[in-house]
Amino acid sequence: MNGRHDFWRQSADGEDGFTLVEALAAAVLMAVLLGLLAMLTGHWMANWKTGFDRTQNADLIGLGIDRIAADLAAAQYVSLGDPDSLVFFDGSESSVTFIRSAIGPNAAPGLEIVRFSETEDERGRVLIREQAPFAPVTAAALNSGAVTFAHPTVLVRPPFQVTFSFAGHDRVWQESWQNSKLIPDAVRIRVADARTGDFLPVSTAALIKVNIPASCVSPQGGQSDCPKP
């Protein structure tokens, strides 16, 4: 028995070593351990990616809503030049068009027309921001597409969806703001997850700083000519 044991336990030069069975067992054990490690890593990586995507989406949606709120807060009171002196502000649940001071590194001093609206891209329905140089136009020309918008920027992507509502001096929210002599006092920006219908905490409201002509707050201004709420 000792001779047979020595035959399996010693190599040709007399040094101790592993048997073939022990080497195979070690290889199988190593394969099992690597498989378990790969499985655990796969689950961890999937959860990490899901968490990372949620954090990234939250950051992006937050930046988009901040941009929308900042633009709306800077809306200017500008007349369309109609006989009824309608104001240049058009709002619905899915889009808003208004005038604000031009911004950007290459923007010239003056005003620009800004529009938030929904459109389709390869990922679904998105909310974009477009702009155009300001020029006096009538309401009919604006509605007929006479204004050419450019520089579209995606602000909100699926599965999130933005809806707008508007409030005047009465503080009552309404789904649209059109054909008015005033611009709203505030615009509510609600963000919902289209998959669940739940509204996100990032939803907010923008208070518009200028909603009447400057002459109406001037001591020399004619109050009789000022638009009434």
Summary of the structure (lengths in Angstrom):
residues: 229
radius of gyration: 32.7
end to end distance: 109.3
largest distance: 120.7
contacts: 576
relative contact order: 0.13
helix: 32%
strand: 29%
